């Protein structure tokens, strides 16, 4: 399999009153969170610019690029992107390992009456792990540690604990990784996503990239040639 870079048009999407209320609610939530925690108590967390996330998610949805209307955010934090996807009509899931962030994101979604599922677990599904590499983290797959090299078919559909659907049913992934996790998340996406699925990667406020998993062989085209100023 190979990852294809999708060029974005970069046009701004209309932010409705409902979307604006969601953004304001989530922003107040993380402001209160950091006011209640000092630097040693708070987990590593840097919020994205929600309006730019909305613009990208709205564009790929308008262009009908995801193969399914199922969304999953890896490292969902306060759940802003997950809730934005739900407003675009996706069955939306957030994956977050920090219990307090999960509790707060669930409370915000309930307050706004946005139907999402926030799971308190690792974005690495069962059988997958990360190991330290020279310039970041690398993915450890079940096949790389199995003496029998069992197949995904033999293990059954891969899924997260608490998620009713299989990972292969997800059409759109979103992640805002730390720099040392970027390659790990690309490797995970290539390993577990269905053909045709999209991964939206938020690198910086002016660098958001969209990758699509396609059949074939070859190297990932250098995405630096396609970064977009939204």
N, C-alpha and C positions, 0 to 999 in steps of 0.2 A: 504494500500500500504506500501511497505518497500523499503528502499534504500540499494542497493547492492554495495559493494566496488569492483571496478575493479582493479586487479593488473596490473601494467605497467611493460613492459619489460625494459624500461629505456634506450633504445638505442638512440644514437644521430641521428637526421635526417639531410640529406644533405641540406645545405643552398645555394640555387641558387643565381646567381647575382641579379635577380629581388627581391628575398627575402632580400638579403643583402642591396640593395638600399632602400627598404621599412624601414628596421630597422634603417639604418643610417638617413633617412629623419625624422622619428618619434623621434629618439634620439635628433637630432638637434632641433626639434620643442620644446620638453619639456625643453631642456637646455636654449633656448631663452626665453621661457615662465618664467622660474624661475629667469632668469637674469633681466626680466622686472618687476618682482613683488617681494616685500619683504615678509617676513614671515606672516605678517598680511593681506596682500592682496590676497595671493595665497590660493586656496582651498586645503583641505587635499588631497594630491596626492603623492603616492610612485610608481614609475614605476617598472614593472616587468622586468625580464631578457628575452627579446624577443626570443632569441635562444632556451630557455627552453620551453617557451610557444609553439613555432613552433614544437619542438620535440614531445610534448604531443599531440598536435592537429594532427600532421602528423601520429602519431602512431595509434590513435583511428580511423582515416580515413582509413589508410592502412588496419586495421583489420576489417573495415566495421562495426563498433560498433554503430554509430548513426543510428536511424531508418529513418531519412530524411536528406537531404543535406541542411538544413536550420539552421543557426547559429545565436545566440543572445548573446551579451556581456552585462552583467549587470554592469554598471559603466565603460563606455568604455574609459574615459579619452581622450588620444590623438588618440585612435582608432587603436592602433597597432595590438591587437589580432583580431579585426574585419577584418582588412585588410589582416592579415595572413590567416584567414579562407576563405576569398574571393579567395586568391591565390590557396587554396586547392580545389576550386570548389564549395564552399558553397554560397547560397543566404545569405548574411551576413548583420546583423543589429547590431548597437551599441546603447545602451541606456545610456544617460548621462544627468544629470540635470543641469550641469554648462554650461551656454550659450557660454562662451568664449572657453572652451574646445571643445564644439561641433563645433564651427566655425573653430577652428584650425584643428580639425581632418577632417572635410569636405575638407578644403583647401589642406591638405596633400594628401588625397585620390584622389582629382582631379588632383593634380600635377603628381601623379604616375599613373593616369588613371586606378585606381582600383575601380570597381563597388561595392559600399557599400551604405547602408542607415544609416545615423546617426540621431537619434531622440533625441530631447531635452525634456526629460520627466523623471519621476521617474521610477525606476525598479519595483516599486509596482504598479500593474495595478489597474484600477478603482475598488473600493470596498474593496481594501486591504490596510492595514496600519500597522505601527509598534508601539509597546508600549514598554516602558522601563521595563526591567526585572531585576532580581537580579544580573545576570552576563552578561547582554547584552540586546539586543532587541528581542522581541517576535512578532510573526506574529498575526495580527488581521484579520480574514477572514470575508467575508460577512455573512456566516452562524452564526458566533458567535455573531453578533449584530442584526440579523434580527429576528423579532418576528415570521415570517412565515417560517423561515429556507428554503428559496427558493433555488432551485437547479441550478446548472450551466446550465442545459438544458433550464430552464425557462428564464434565463437571456440571452441566446444566446451565441455564441462563444466568449470567452474571448480574447481580443486583446489590444495592445497598440495604443494610438492615433497616427495616421500617418503610421501605419503598415498595409499593405494590407492583410497580412495573419494572421491567428489566432495563439495564443500562442501554441495551441495544435499541430500546424504544425511544431514547432521548434524541431529539433532532437538533437541539441548540444548547451548547455549553457556554458558560461565561466564567472567566477567572481574572482576578487582579493579583497575580503572583508577585512575591518578592523576586528580585533579580536572580537570586540563586535557585529559584524554583521554576523559572520559565521553561527551561529545557525539560525538566521533569514533567511538567504538565503537558507539553507537546508530545512527549513520549507516551504518557498515559492516554491522552486522547487518541493517538494513533493505535494504541494497543486495545482499547475497550470500546471505542465508538463505532457505530454502524457506518457503512459506506454512505457518503452523502451528508453526514452530520457536519455541523459547523461548530467551531470554537472561536469565540470572541475573546481576545486577550487584551486587557487594559494594561499597557506598559507604563504610560504616563498620561497626563491630562491632554497632551497633544499627539499621542501615539497610541492608537487603538487599532488592532489588527484582526482580520477575520481569516481563518483557515478552514478549508473544507477537505475532508478525507475522501480520496478518490482511489479507484483501482489503478494499478500500474506499479512500476518500479522507477526509482530515481531519487535524487536528493531534493530536499525542500528548497525551493527557490528563495534566495535571500530576501526576507521580508523588509529589510531596510529600504529597499527600492520602492516600497509600496506604502510606507507609513503616511498617515493622513492627519492633517491639521483640521480638526473639526471646529 
